[in-house]
Amino acid sequence: MTKAVPGASIRHVSVRPPANATAEILARIDPLDYGYPEGGVRDLRNVVVTRSGICFRGLLPVRESYHHGYPHKWLGHLSIGYASRVRRRARALDGSQTYCIGHNLWTGGYFHWLTEAVPRLLRLRDQAAALTCLTPPFARLAGIVEDSIRPIGFRAMARYPDGANGKAKRFVLPSNPPRKAEYDPPAMQLARELYLHAYGGTLETPARQTCIYVTRRKARGRCVSNEAELESVLAARGFAVVAFEDVSFPEQVSLLSSAKVLVSVHGAGLSNMMFMPPGGVVVELMADPAEADRPSPVRRSVLAPATYARLASVMDHHYLILFCPRTAGGQGGLADLVVDRDAFSNVLDHALSLAE
C-alpha cells in the first residue's frame, strides 16, 4: 500500500512481511516500511556530466545526481565526482541536442541499474522522443544498458567522449533517489509492463520455466558452498538452475515472464522478480545476521537488509526468507553460505504451495 505523507512530498509504502515471518525473523530484518520522495526533473544549462553520473554546474555538484540520503557517504561520493571533474576534460556534446542520464555511482551494478536508473529514465518517457540519453561506461552491463533503454523511446543514445566527461548545453536530469531500495512502486510496475511488452516473447514458450533457481557459482562471492547437495532437492521439485551471466537481458525478461517461483541467494539476480507476473513467490537465501562481524558500511546496520522483501511487495509477490550460516572463516558481504538441506526443502515446499 502506498499513501502520501500529509504536508510533504514523501509517499509512505507499507511492505507486506515475509510469508514465513515470525517475531524472531522480523527482529532480524531492517524495517520493512519506507518513504520515498516523488521524483522530480530539472532542466539545466551548461552542465558537466561526469562519467560516474555526478553532475556539476561550475564547481558545484548538483544534489539530485547522487545518493544524498547517506550523510556519512557524502564525502566519498563527492570526492569521486570532484576527482573526475578535475582529472578529465569536459568535452562539449552536440549543442543541437538535449541530453539526459539515469545512471549514478552505483548503477554499474545490475540491481542499481534496474531499480534506480530505469525508474529515473521512465520519468522522462513523455519527452523521450526529444532527448538523447547519455549511456554510462559500465563494462559489466555491456548490452544490458542499451537493451533496457531502447524500449523507453529516446531520440537517440550517445556515449561519453573517449576518456572524457561530457558538457551539455541543454540537459534534463531526473532526480536520483536519496537512498537505495526505496522504490517508486508505480515506476517499478511500469518497468515490468514495458519490458514484458518489449521482450516477453523473446524465448519460445518451451524454453520458459515456472520455477527458477539462480546460481551464483559464476559470481565473485556470496555463493552456496554446498550447492551440489541441493541439486536433487531442486530437481525433484521441477526447478531449472540458471546462471543469468549466460543469458541476455531480453532473454532474462522472457524467461521470467512465465515464472511463478524465483529462488536465489541475496544478490542482483533477485532483481529479475520485476519481470514475473504478479502473485509470484520469491525465496531469498540470506546470511544469518546473527553472524555479522560488522555493520553494513552503507546502511550502518547489522540486521538483514530489507532490499528484496520490499521489492517483492512492490511487485505484488509473496516473499520467503531463509537465514543461512556463512562458511567457516567467511566474513563480510561476499562470504559464501551453507544451506541446510531440510530447511531448504521446507522453504521450497512452502513457496510451491503459495504459487498454486
N, C-alpha and C positions, 0 to 999 in steps of 0.2 A: 504494500500500500504506500502511495506517495501523497503527501499533502504539504501545502505551503505553510511556512512558519510566519505567523502574523507579524507585520511590521518589518519584514526582512525579505531579501531575495534568496533565501535559503529554503530548499524543499527537503522535508524530512521523509526518509524512506524506512518503513518498517520491514524488517527482514524475517522471513519465515525460519524458525530454528531447524536444526538438523532433525530428520525424521527419526533418528535413533537417540535424540537428545535425552540426557539425564541431567540432574543438577550437577553431578561431577563433571560431565563433559562440558556443559555451558560455563562452568567455573574455570575451564582451561582454555577458553577461546576469547579473543578480543571481543569487545562489544559488537553486536551484530548490526543494530540500527545505526544510521548515519544521516548526515545532512549534506547536501551538495548545493553549491551556488548555481543559479541558472546562468549558463554561459553566455557571454556577450561577444560582439565582434567589433573590432576597432579598424577604422580606415586611417591609414598613416601615410606620411610622405617622407621620402629620403631616409629610408631605414636600412641599417646594416644588418643583414640576416646571417648570423654565424652558422657554421655547419652543424653545430650542436642544437640549433633551434632557438637559442637565446638571441634576442633582437636588441638593437641599440639605436637610440636617436642621439646622435653625437656620441658622448661618452657615458650616457645614462642608459641602463638596461630598462627594457620595457617589462614591467612586472607581470603582465599577462602571458609572457613567453616562457615561464619556468614554474616549477612547483614551489609556490611561495608559502605553502601551509606548513612547512617544516623549518621554523626559525633556526634550529641547530644545524641545518644543512645549507642555509643561505650562502655562507662564506664559501663553502666548497663549490656550490653551483656557480656562483658569480665569478669565482676565480677562474673556472674553466671558460666561462664566457669571455671574461676580460683577456685571458691568455690568447684565446682565438682572435679576439678583436684586435689585439696589439700585434700578434705574430704573423697573421695572414693579411694579405692585401684584400681590400674590398673592391671587387671589380664591378663596374656598373652593368646591370642587367638591361635588357631591351626596354628602353623607355616608353615604347608604344604599348607595352603590356602591363596589366595589373597582376601582381603576384600574390601568392598565399602559401602558407605552410600549415602542417598539422603536427609535425614531429617536435620532440623535446629531447632533453639529455638522456632519458631512459628508453625512448621508443626504438632503440636499436634492439630491444628485446621484443619477442613476438607478443607477449601478454600486453605490454605497454602500448605497442603499436595498435593492436585491435581495440583496446579498451580506452585509450586516450587519444591517439592520433586520428583514428577513424571517426569517432563521435565529433571531434573538432571539425574535421573536414565536412561531415554531413551537415553541420550548421551552415555551411556555405552552399548547400545544394541548389537553392533557388537562384543563386547568381553564378553558379559554377561555369556556365557556358561563356562567361565573360572573363574568367580567371585562368591564369597559368599557375599550376601547382608546382612549387619547387620541391623536388624529391630529395630525401636525405641520403647521404653517402654511407649507408649501413650495409656492409658486405654480407652480414649474416642474414639479412632479409632480402637478398637479391631475388627478384621476381615477385616476391610476396607484396612488396610495396606497390609496384606497378599494377599487379592483378587486383589489389584491393582498392586502388584509387580509380581505376578505369571505369567501373560502373557508376561512379558518382557523377560523371559527365563534365569534367573540366574541359575548358577550351583546349588545353594542352598540358603536358608535363614537361618540366625542364630540369636539367641537372645543374648543380653548382659549377661555377667556373673552375677549371682544373687547379687544385691546390689553393683555392682562394675562397673567401666569403663572398656573398652577393650584396649588392647595394641596389635596392629597389626604389625607383622614383615614386611609384604608387604601390601600396601594399595593404592587404587585408589580413588581419590577424584574429582568428578565433581564439578566445582566451583558453589558456591551459588550466586544467583542474588544479586546485591548490594542493591536493593530496592524491595519492594513488588509491585505487579500489573504492572510490566514492563515485559510483556510476550514475549516469543520467539515464534512468530507465527508458524514457521514450526514444532516446537516441540509440540505445543498445538494441531495442526491439526493431527500430527502423533498419539498423545494420543487418539484422537477421533477414528481414524481408528483402532487402536489396541484394544480398549475396545469394540467397536461395533462388531468387528470380534469375540472377545472372549466371550462377554456376551449379544450381541444384541438379541439373540433368547432365553434368559432365561425364559421370560414370554410368555405364549400363546398369540397369536395375539388379541383375545377379551379382554385380561386384559390390553392392552396398551391403552393410551389415547392420543388424539391430542391436548387437551387444559388442562393445569395443573396449579392449584393454590397451592403454597406451603405454608402451615400454619406453623407459629412459636409458636403455642399455647403450645408446649412442651419445648420451648427454655427458657433460663433463663432471657430473656428480648427482647426488640425490637419487641413486639407483636402488633397486631392490636386490639385495645381495643374494637372496635365495630364490630368485625369480624362477629358476628351473624347477624348483619343487612345487611351484604353484601352477605350472602349465597344465597338469592333469585336472586341477580344480577348474580352471578356466575352460578347458576343452569339454569337460563333462557338462558344462552349462551353456555351451554354444558361443563362447566369446572368441572373437577374432583378435589376434595380437598385432598391433600396428605401431610402427615407428614413423611418426609424422615427418621426420627428416627425409624420408624416402618418397613423400607424397607432395605434389604441387598444391598451391593454395586452392585453385578451383576443384581439384580432386578431394581435398580435405573437406571443403564445403559440401560437395556432393556425397561423400562418404557419411558425413554426419546427418545429412538431410533425412535419412531413414532410421537413424539410431534412436534407441529407446534407453539404453544404459551406457554410460561412459565411466570408466574406472581408470585412475592413474594416481601416481604419487604427486604431491603438491608440486606444481610446475606449469609452464606455459601451455602444455598440451591440453590442460583442462579448459583453457580459454575457448577451445572449439565447441564447448557446450552451447555457445552462441548460435550455432547452426543446427542444433537439434530442434525438432518440433516441440512446442510447449507440452509440459507434462512428462518430460523425460526424467531420468534418475541419474544423479552424479554421485560417484563414490570417490572420496579423496583419502588417500593414504598419507598420513602426516606424522612427522617426527613427534614423539611424545614430548610436550613442553616441559614435563617434569625433569627432563634430562638437559634442558637448555643450560649451556655453560656461560652465556652472556646475553644481555638484551639485544633485540634487533637494533642495528645502527640507525635505521630509519624510523621505525615505529616506537623505539625505546621501550619495548615490552618483551617479557619472557613468555607471554601467552602465545598460543597458536594464532596465526593470522586469520581473519575472517574473510579474506580475499575471495575465495571461491564459494563460500557459503552465501555471501552477498550476491555474487554474480548468478548463482543458481536461482536464488529467489527472484532477482530482477528478470531473469529469462523464464520464470514460471516452471522451474524444475524442482523435483524432490532432491534433497541433499543428505548424504550419509557420510560420516567421518569415522575413520579407524586410526587410532593412535598406535604407532609402532616404535619399538626401540631402535636406537642407532646401532650400527655395527660397533664392535669393540674398538675403542680408541677414536671413533668418529666424532668430530666436533664441527661446529659451525653449520651454516645453512645448506651446505652441499654434502653433508655426511650421508652415507648410504644407510638404508633401513633394512631391518629384518622383519618380515611379515609372518605372523603366526598363521599356520595353515588352517586351523579350525576357525579362528576368528575371521579369517578371510572368507572361508566357505560360508559362514553365517551371514556376513555382511552382503555377499553376493546374492544369497537366497532372499535376504530382506529386499535388496534392490529389485530383483526379478519379480517379487510379489507386488511391489509398488508399481512396476511397469505393466502389469497385466491389465 
